[in-house]
Amino acid sequence: MKIAFIGLGIMGSRMATNLLKNNVKITVYNRSQAPVQKLVELGATAGESIEKTVKDANIIFSMLSTPEVVQSVFLDDHKAIDYIQKGAIWVDCSTVNPSFTAQMAKEAAKRNVHFVDAPVAGTKPHAENAELVFFVGAKKAQLEIIEPYLAMMGKKTMQVGEVGKGSSFKMLVNLLLAQSMVIFSESILLGEKMGLDKQFLLDMLPNLVVAAPFTKFKAKMIESDDYEVQFPLEWMYKDLQLATTTAYEHQHPLFLASLTKDLYAKAIQEGLSRSDFAAIHQSLEGMQS
Ligand SMILES: NC(=O)c1ccc[n+]([C@@H]2O[C@H](COP(=O)([O-])OP(=O)(O)OC[C@H]3O[C@@H](n4cnc5c(N)ncnc54)[C@H](OP(=O)(O)O)[C@@H]3O)[C@@H](O)[C@H]2O)c1
């Protein structure tokens, strides 16, 4: 199998590294060159162009930031999809909206390319330690082919359903994540106002059954006031926008997501786009002073 990997950001660079650790030969492509060089040092081949990167590949993984970027790389600007060989599988791991996924699957089918959506749960350390969970929308035949590679990058592959269902499920996960972070943060801030000890709150609240388990890790960021990026806040904002777009497509009211989205928008205005999304706490704290 010849494998191509496109998009070597926080997640993609670590996922591609795990393929290399398993002695998989990969050709990599990224807009900026520094991550490509790092991967080449680990044994990857640098794709000279998008055309050369995907041309011979049997499986193409992409891990790009937004639907607009996937569209630009695969269709509008770089037209990667036109160079993929017939019968190859394009596995998009980027977090995008289901209607976009459906559109990409349609474009792929026109070119006799198989499309799989396989967004991930987990952040930087999980990508690094091959502990991601893949939410896959795929036909059984394609899943069987890609599964061994997903297993090299993750600890679990969950087939949610047919193509599109992986990105649908992922959207719900991030809806919970974005909103739970705001709720956790507001609870801490109100607790402090009431004279409760901040450290006590950060230690106790995440361990209650009413708290989302991930808040244990984010409590450490709040405690140290260090929001070094794992999941960029700007992509959480994007995911909330995609959720509200999806709700609109279904004419389905989504009350809190719209409000939460605007809180993240404000944090971006404050310069927090490349901080971890837990930095929403810093933004909310600022609103109170
Ligand atoms: N970080 C997380 O914890 C996490 C967890 C789960 C899912 N995700 C999702 O995974 C995806 C990637 O996230 P990430 O954290 O790895 O993001 P990231 O570090 O910002 O990387 C984004 C990637 O997209 C590329 N890109 C951005 N704009 C581009 C453009 N105009 N043309 C071509 N390439 C472009 C970047 O290339 P450059 O290097 O040249 O900028 C980079 O390869 C996103 O959809 C995100 O929502 C992230």
The ligand as a Gaussian input file, in Angstrom:
#p B3LYP/6-31G(d) Opt

LIG

0 1
 N       -5.757000      19.833000      17.888000
 C       -6.699000      19.049000      18.363000
 O       -6.734000      18.766000      19.575000
 C       -7.746000      18.429000      17.480000
 C       -8.456000      17.342000      17.978000
 C       -9.426000      16.723000      17.179000
 C       -9.681000      17.222000      15.913000
 N       -8.988000      18.308000      15.459000
 C       -9.294000      18.768000      14.090000
 O       -8.247000      18.313000      13.260000
 C       -7.995000      19.261000      12.220000
 C       -6.535000      19.710000      12.296000
 O       -6.334000      20.290000      13.565000
 P       -4.888000      20.739000      14.083000
 O       -5.051000      21.007000      15.518000
 O       -3.856000      19.792000      13.597000
 O       -4.761000      22.136000      13.320000
 P       -3.467000      22.994000      12.944000
 O       -2.340000      22.661000      13.820000
 O       -3.925000      24.388000      12.859000
 O       -3.117000      22.440000      11.468000
 C       -3.923000      22.772000      10.385000
 C       -3.397000      22.150000       9.101000
 O       -4.128000      22.720000       7.992000
 C       -3.181000      23.341000       7.091000
 N       -3.749000      24.543000       6.471000
 C       -4.341000      25.595000       7.108000
 N       -4.720000      26.519000       6.195000
 C       -4.353000      26.043000       4.987000
 C       -4.484000      26.532000       3.675000
 N       -5.092000      27.704000       3.394000
 N       -3.992000      25.773000       2.660000
 C       -3.380000      24.584000       2.910000
 N       -3.232000      24.064000       4.128000
 C       -3.711000      24.786000       5.165000
 C       -2.017000      23.707000       7.971000
 O       -0.874000      23.939000       7.171000
 P        0.302000      24.912000       7.745000
 O        1.128000      24.019000       8.638000
 O        1.005000      25.373000       6.534000
 O       -0.378000      26.021000       8.516000
 C       -1.915000      22.456000       8.829000
 O       -1.363000      21.388000       8.107000
 C       -9.011000      20.391000      12.433000
 O      -10.136000      20.152000      11.633000
 C       -9.356000      20.273000      13.912000
 O      -10.642000      20.795000      14.185000
 C       -8.017000      18.904000      16.207000

